[in-house]
Amino acid sequence: MEEVWKNDLEYFSQTVGKEVNHTLQTLDEAALEQATQLILSAKHNGNRVHISGIGKPAHIAGYIASLISSTGTPTYFLHGTEAVHGSCGQLVADDIVIFISNSGETAEMKATLVAVLNNGCKVIGVSGNPNSWLAQHSTVHLYAGITHEGGPLNRAPRTSILAETIVLQALSVLLQSDAQVTPAQYINWHPSGCLGMLRENEK
């Protein structure tokens, strides 16, 4: 392996370990509890949860929507740019929209969030900047900050995506805990594959 490749790969590995550890150490339990209560209140009132992002965070939004849905809280993907071209029609007042944006400042994100707020929804913002526009316009803000992306240019989203994923996985754990999902219920939602089989200790 060429020396420059080796150095970049070693730096990436070290950075990932450092940033993941930072994310775990800075999980805001109070904010996670507030976000959980906000979602549970909406769910109790018959409202729904949606999750969105622009660019790479949109891919994470799709995964988190699937994860939270599979663990007891139906959650819907809201396309980050299609939202301002009619997809806000999936929203009703008092729904919850989780929005992921590392900077919390992009123009596209602002346009979508304005539309979401104009439709009467509450926002849970996820970003690496607690003072961002997104944080200021969120009912609850979940911090997912990093210091370096781990790549040569420090631009392409790498560790920021990991941080956002970890924070929202933590939220999914709290929601699943409240839902008290049993193994039988989980298998009803996920009947195929190895996950769709009762283990001996679950029978």
N, C-alpha and C positions, 0 to 999 in steps of 0.2 A: 504494500500500500504506500502510495506517495506520502511524504512527510506532511504536506499541507493537509491532506485528507485525514491523516491520523490525528493531527493536532485539532482540526475542526470537530472530529468525532469525539475526541476526549473532552473538548470544551462543551460540546452538546450534552454529553452524558453527565458531566459535573453540574451543568446549569439546570438540567431537568431535575436532578436529585435535590438541588438547592431550592428550586422554585416550588416543587411539590411539597417539600417540607415546610416552606414558608406558608403556603396555602393552608396546610393542615393546622399550623400553629396560629394562624390569624382567622380561622373560621369564627365568625361572629355569631355565637349561639343565640344571643338575644334577638338579632335581626332574623336569623333562621326561624326562631319561634314566632316572631311577628308575622313573617311571610306564611308560615304554616297556618296560623290562626286566621289570617286574611283569606287564605284559600278555603279553609274549613267553613268559615262563615258564608262565603259565596256558595260553596257546595250545599250547605244546609238550606240556603234560600233558593236553590234551583238554578244557580248560575254556573257558568263553565269557566275552565281554565284554558288559556291559549299561550303559546310560546313562539317567539319570533327573534330574528336577527338578520343582519345584513352581511353578505359575504360568507366567510368561513363560519362565523357563529350561527348562520342559518342551518348548516349541517348539524351542528351540535343541538340546535333547537329541535330538529327532527328526531334525533336520538333521545333527548330528554323527554319529549312528548310521548314517545313510545314507552320509555322506562316508567314514567309516572303513571301512564295509563295501565301498564301491566301490573302495577302494584297498588291498585285500588282507587286512583283518582283520574277519571277520564280527562285527557288533556289533548288539545287540538293544535296542530301546527298552523301558524298564521304567516303567510309569505311576506317577507319584509318589505318588498316593493309592490307586489300585487295588492297589498292592503290599501294603497291609495288609488288603486284602479278598480275598486269594487269588492275586494275580499274582506273589507271591514263589514260587509253584510253578514258575516258569520258571527259578529259581535252583537251583544245586547247590553244595555246599561247594567252596570255593576258586575259584569264579567271581570275576570282577572287576566291581565296580559303580562307574562314574564318576557322581558326584552333583554337580550344579551348584546353588549357592545363594549369592547375593551376600552376604548377611549371615552365612550359616552358622549361624543361630541360631533359625530358625522352628520352631514346635511341630510342624507337619506334617512338615517335613523330619526332625526328630529321631525321630518315630514310625516313619517309613519306614526310616531308617538303623538304628534298633535292630532292626527286623525283618530287614533285610539282614544285619546282623552276626550275629544269632541263627541265620541260615541258613548261617553259616560262610563268608561271602564277604569278600573284601578290598575296601577302598574307596579310590578316588582322589577326593579332594574338590577341588572348584574353587570358590573364593570370594574375596571381596575383603578378608577378614580372616584373617590367618595365625594369629591366636590364638582363632579361633572354635571353637565346639563341634564343628562339622564337621571343622575342621582337626585338632583333638585326637583325633578318632575315625577319622581316615583313616590308611591305611598310607603314602600319599603325598599331600601337599597341593600344588596348583597355584595360585599367587597370581594373581588377576585383579582388582586393586583400582583404583578410580577415586575422584576427589574430588568430582565433580559430574555429575549425570545429563544436564545440558544443557537441561532444561525449566524453565518458570517456577516450579514447585513443588519441584523437585529430588526428586521421588518416583517418577514413572513410569520404569520401567527403559528406559534408552536407551543411554548409554555403557557401563553395566555389562554389558549384553548383548553389545555389541561387544567388550569386553575378554574376556569368557568365550569368545566365539566365536574370537577370535584365538588365545588360549592353546590351545584344543582343536584348532584348525586346525594349530598348530605340532606338537602331539602326533601328528596324522594324518600329517604330513610324515615324522616319524621312523619311524612304523610302515610307511608306504609304502616308505621307503628300505630298511628291513630286508626287506620282502617282495619287493623287486626286481621290481616289477610291470612287465611289458613292455607296449608299445602293443597287441599282439595280445591279451594277457590282459585289459587294460582294456576293449577293444572287446567281448570275449566277455561281460563283465559289464554293458556299456553299449552294446548294439548299435544303438540308435535315436538319432535326432537327429544334429546336426553332430558331437558328441563321438564318435559311433559310426562314424566314418570314418577310415581310415588317411590321414595326411598324407603328402605326397611325401617329406619327410625322415625318415619312420618306416618306409618300405617297404624 
